[in-house]
Amino acid sequence: MRYAPAGNYANPGFGGPHPTIGKAMHRLHRHRPVALVLILALFSTSCLYSKRVILRRGKQVNAASAPPLLNATRDELLGRIATIYDAINGLQATVDMAPSVGSVYKGEITDIKDVRAYVLFRKPADIRVIGQLPVVRTKAFDMVSDGASFKVHLVSRNLFVEGANAAPPISKNKFENLRPEAFLSSMLIRPPERGVESVLLEDATDEDDAYYILHFVKTNTAGAIVLSRNVWFDRIDLSLVRQKIFDDTGSIVSDTRYGRWTSYNGAIFPAQIDINRPRDGYGMVMNVVDMQMNIALTDDKFVLTQPEGTTLQTIGEGAAQEKAR
């Protein structure tokens, strides 16, 4: 048997390819297009793939049923927050309120329906909330805050509570720990605090949801960078739909959802606000019944004095103090 010299196995006689190898290579090149056609044919059959329909707000996203997702930059979204916030100087609103006790962490939530409330707000931080009992419509509570301190009159308990906004809750009754600041921080979405908060943009779009999320971060007293809050925008119309506020440990202080944005006297405001404060163990849904936007509110609207015969409870850094008046 003769062997071709090294390097010439494909052309041993220098007169043409080896007959056996040449035929094999011819067959290989001849069948390659056929194999490719078969593979493409297999993957083009409907039995090997399916088309999933993406839903937004429960509707199919296509040109016939829903608008395309909108695009925005971080600065454009911050501009939307500033525009909404700057247009509101004060308001007087009548709302139907549905408070609830409990939280998702406790595994049980009890709802209370048909509470009527009146909310007054004046920039920068004056707020007053007066609540009425269901059906009889007598006063249940009256609370006021100037941004630094608060006062609350709990009528059924004949109790008057005052202290700093930052004072921790002390009552086992969750409703007695209601604070006007909780309403204000949830009702209004503030622009970033200059020199304190930095803002990052996340595009949280997947098969189920489409949001832009602005993350507000700051440096805490220990020098660590922490998440202070985030604001969510629906990419269908770039409306503000959610705000979550965190403490320095990352725990949720409040989680608020917004709906039915409505124009009132040149300013837009959510006609539905769903507030949850899981750490405090209560929440509330507020539906606007009547709104008077940017009306003049005098100082006396935000004055709450302790009624005669009530017990005063002062919440400070130490133990609470009580005394009868």
DOLUMDREN-366370 format. One line per field, with one value per residue (C-alpha): residue number from 1; x, y, z. Coordinates in steps of 0.05 Angstrom, whole numbers, always signed. Example, Ala and Ser with C-alpha at 12.3 -4.5 7.8 and 13.67 -1.06 7.14 Angstrom:
BEGIN
seq = (1, 2)
x = (+246, +273)
y = (-90, -21)
z = (+156, +143)
END
This chain:
BEGIN
seq = (1, 2, 3, 4, 5, 6, 7, 8, 9, 10, 11, 12, 13, 14, 15, 16, 17, 18, 19, 20, 21, 22, 23, 24, 25, 26, 27, 28, 29, 30, 31, 32, 33, 34, 35, 36, 37, 38, 39, 40, 41, 42, 43, 44, 45, 46, 47, 48, 49, 50, 51, 52, 53, 54, 55, 56, 57, 58, 59, 60, 61, 62, 63, 64, 65, 66, 67, 68, 69, 70, 71, 72, 73, 74, 75, 76, 77, 78, 79, 80, 81, 82, 83, 84, 85, 86, 87, 88, 89, 90, 91, 92, 93, 94, 95, 96, 97, 98, 99, 100, 101, 102, 103, 104, 105, 106, 107, 108, 109, 110, 111, 112, 113, 114, 115, 116, 117, 118, 119, 120, 121, 122, 123, 124, 125, 126, 127, 128, 129, 130, 131, 132, 133, 134, 135, 136, 137, 138, 139, 140, 141, 142, 143, 144, 145, 146, 147, 148, 149, 150, 151, 152, 153, 154, 155, 156, 157, 158, 159, 160, 161, 162, 163, 164, 165, 166, 167, 168, 169, 170, 171, 172, 173, 174, 175, 176, 177, 178, 179, 180, 181, 182, 183, 184, 185, 186, 187, 188, 189, 190, 191, 192, 193, 194, 195, 196, 197, 198, 199, 200, 201, 202, 203, 204, 205, 206, 207, 208, 209, 210, 211, 212, 213, 214, 215, 216, 217, 218, 219, 220, 221, 222, 223, 224, 225, 226, 227, 228, 229, 230, 231, 232, 233, 234, 235, 236, 237, 238, 239, 240, 241, 242, 243, 244, 245, 246, 247, 248, 249, 250, 251, 252, 253, 254, 255, 256, 257, 258, 259, 260, 261, 262, 263, 264, 265, 266, 267, 268, 269, 270, 271, 272, 273, 274, 275, 276, 277, 278, 279, 280, 281, 282, 283, 284, 285, 286, 287, 288, 289, 290, 291, 292, 293, 294, 295, 296, 297, 298, 299, 300, 301, 302, 303, 304, 305, 306, 307, 308, 309, 310, 311, 312, 313, 314, 315, 316, 317, 318, 319, 320, 321, 322, 323, 324, 325)
x = (+0, +26, +18, +15, +71, +54, +18, -8, -60, -115, -75, -28, -12, -12, -64, -128, -161, -160, -223, -251, -240, -263, -330, -340, -326, -373, -428, -416, -422, -481, -522, -506, -559, -611, -596, -602, -669, -695, -673, -706, -769, -773, -767, -818, -873, -925, -919, -849, -863, -920, -934, -947, -991, -964, -1017, -1014, -1069, -1105, -1105, -1067, -1012, -1017, -1035, -1109, -1120, -1068, -1015, -942, -898, -872, -799, -771, -705, -690, -692, -758, -790, -762, -792, -861, -855, -834, -890, -943, -914, -902, -973, -1003, -999, -1057, -1120, -1183, -1211, -1270, -1253, -1284, -1235, -1230, -1179, -1151, -1113, -1060, -1008, -982, -929, -982, -1022, -1088, -1120, -1186, -1221, -1266, -1312, -1350, -1306, -1314, -1253, -1234, -1162, -1131, -1061, -1018, -946, -895, -919, -984, -1037, -1101, -1144, -1213, -1247, -1320, -1350, -1389, -1464, -1473, -1419, -1396, -1323, -1277, -1210, -1178, -1103, -1056, -982, -935, -883, -843, -895, -965, -1029, -1084, -1152, -1182, -1254, -1277, -1217, -1224, -1149, -1105, -1037, -980, -906, -854, -869, -810, -836, -848, -918, -934, -1006, -1028, -1089, -1061, -1111, -1086, -1019, -1046, -1003, -1018, -947, -966, -1021, -976, -916, -962, -1008, -953, -894, -837, -779, -710, -683, -625, -557, -588, -619, -589, -634, -623, -669, -690, -729, -771, -805, -820, -875, -924, -909, -877, -852, -799, -774, -736, -694, -677, -614, -579, -522, -545, -515, -468, -440, -474, -512, -584, -649, -696, -754, -774, -827, -860, -886, -931, -898, -965, -978, -921, -970, -944, -973, -933, -886, -848, -812, -758, -720, -645, -648, -687, -754, -816, -844, -901, -924, -973, -1009, -1042, -1100, -1150, -1107, -1153, -1144, -1167, -1161, -1098, -1064, -1070, -1080, -1097, -1170, -1153, -1096, -1082, -1034, -1002, -956, -936, -889, -942, -995, -1048, -1068, -1124, -1155, -1177, -1225, -1234, -1307, -1295, -1232, -1218, -1148, -1103, -1151, -1127, -1124, -1113, -1071, -1132, -1149, -1087, -1096, -1119, -1126, -1136, -1210, -1230, -1236, -1189, -1126, -1061, -1009, -942, -896, -823, -756, -770, -833, -900, -929, -1003, -1041, -1114, -1135)
y = (+0, +68, +128, +199, +243, +288, +350, +319, +270, +306, +304, +244, +240, +315, +303, +311, +297, +230, +196, +174, +239, +279, +243, +253, +327, +333, +298, +344, +407, +381, +364, +427, +472, +417, +410, +486, +487, +431, +468, +532, +494, +462, +528, +562, +513, +539, +478, +499, +570, +612, +687, +719, +781, +835, +869, +939, +958, +895, +915, +888, +934, +947, +1004, +988, +982, +1022, +1076, +1057, +1065, +1136, +1153, +1204, +1224, +1232, +1308, +1306, +1264, +1310, +1367, +1334, +1328, +1401, +1425, +1389, +1410, +1483, +1492, +1477, +1533, +1511, +1470, +1454, +1385, +1342, +1269, +1202, +1162, +1087, +1076, +1007, +975, +922, +910, +860, +842, +822, +782, +815, +882, +910, +964, +1019, +1051, +1116, +1165, +1237, +1282, +1354, +1369, +1438, +1451, +1514, +1517, +1505, +1453, +1475, +1420, +1405, +1343, +1337, +1269, +1251, +1186, +1143, +1154, +1204, +1252, +1277, +1296, +1236, +1272, +1339, +1345, +1400, +1408, +1464, +1418, +1411, +1394, +1368, +1369, +1317, +1318, +1248, +1262, +1193, +1186, +1257, +1260, +1316, +1294, +1341, +1332, +1334, +1305, +1258, +1230, +1155, +1126, +1102, +1079, +1006, +1035, +1047, +1102, +1142, +1144, +1182, +1242, +1299, +1293, +1223, +1255, +1310, +1267, +1221, +1272, +1315, +1289, +1338, +1352, +1329, +1366, +1408, +1388, +1328, +1281, +1254, +1220, +1158, +1132, +1059, +1033, +979, +952, +878, +834, +853, +925, +987, +1039, +1091, +1095, +1154, +1133, +1188, +1173, +1212, +1206, +1191, +1215, +1155, +1173, +1116, +1125, +1103, +1103, +1156, +1147, +1129, +1155, +1111, +1135, +1094, +1092, +1091, +1164, +1183, +1195, +1190, +1126, +1109, +1137, +1096, +1128, +1091, +1100, +1095, +1019, +1009, +994, +1022, +1082, +1094, +1065, +1109, +1097, +1151, +1149, +1191, +1253, +1312, +1385, +1434, +1508, +1500, +1448, +1372, +1329, +1255, +1244, +1177, +1167, +1099, +1107, +1047, +1054, +982, +999, +1039, +987, +1029, +1057, +1094, +1105, +1177, +1195, +1268, +1291, +1366, +1406, +1480, +1490, +1550, +1588, +1636, +1603, +1646, +1629, +1614, +1554, +1519, +1534, +1477, +1490, +1438, +1434, +1440, +1374, +1336, +1299, +1326, +1277, +1305, +1261, +1278, +1243, +1211, +1179, +1210, +1257, +1264, +1315, +1336, +1405)
z = (+0, -18, +27, +4, +29, +88, +66, +0, +25, -14, -79, -75, -148, -160, -214, -174, -107, -73, -101, -34, +3, -56, -58, +18, +14, -45, -6, +55, +15, -23, +40, +80, +48, +56, +131, +140, +104, +149, +213, +190, +171, +240, +277, +232, +250, +299, +344, +366, +388, +416, +418, +486, +491, +538, +579, +609, +658, +636, +562, +504, +481, +406, +361, +364, +439, +478, +465, +463, +524, +534, +543, +592, +622, +696, +690, +653, +708, +762, +723, +727, +803, +809, +763, +804, +871, +853, +828, +897, +949, +992, +991, +1028, +1012, +1034, +1030, +1044, +1084, +1097, +1153, +1166, +1224, +1214, +1161, +1111, +1162, +1213, +1163, +1180, +1162, +1190, +1149, +1176, +1124, +1115, +1153, +1128, +1135, +1120, +1101, +1101, +1075, +1068, +1045, +1069, +1120, +1156, +1155, +1192, +1188, +1220, +1219, +1232, +1255, +1207, +1201, +1259, +1231, +1299, +1307, +1318, +1317, +1302, +1287, +1265, +1250, +1231, +1202, +1267, +1321, +1323, +1365, +1364, +1399, +1405, +1422, +1444, +1491, +1517, +1503, +1476, +1450, +1430, +1414, +1360, +1292, +1301, +1367, +1364, +1371, +1441, +1441, +1431, +1395, +1325, +1309, +1369, +1335, +1274, +1258, +1211, +1182, +1157, +1114, +1088, +1069, +1030, +998, +968, +928, +939, +893, +917, +976, +950, +976, +1012, +962, +897, +846, +804, +748, +739, +679, +711, +649, +641, +613, +668, +686, +656, +705, +712, +784, +812, +872, +921, +961, +1016, +1065, +1136, +1201, +1202, +1134, +1097, +1032, +1042, +1001, +1029, +981, +910, +862, +809, +741, +695, +626, +591, +609, +656, +713, +785, +814, +876, +929, +981, +1039, +1078, +1143, +1149, +1159, +1094, +1128, +1094, +1132, +1082, +1016, +979, +914, +873, +824, +786, +776, +767, +750, +804, +789, +748, +792, +787, +848, +857, +872, +904, +953, +985, +1045, +1080, +1140, +1155, +1212, +1248, +1234, +1199, +1132, +1098, +1030, +1015, +959, +944, +946, +940, +928, +934, +907, +921, +965, +1019, +1087, +1149, +1210, +1253, +1209, +1237, +1310, +1356, +1430, +1484, +1503, +1576, +1613, +1568, +1589, +1561, +1537, +1518, +1476, +1484, +1483, +1550, +1577, +1559, +1611, +1625, +1663, +1667, +1648)
END
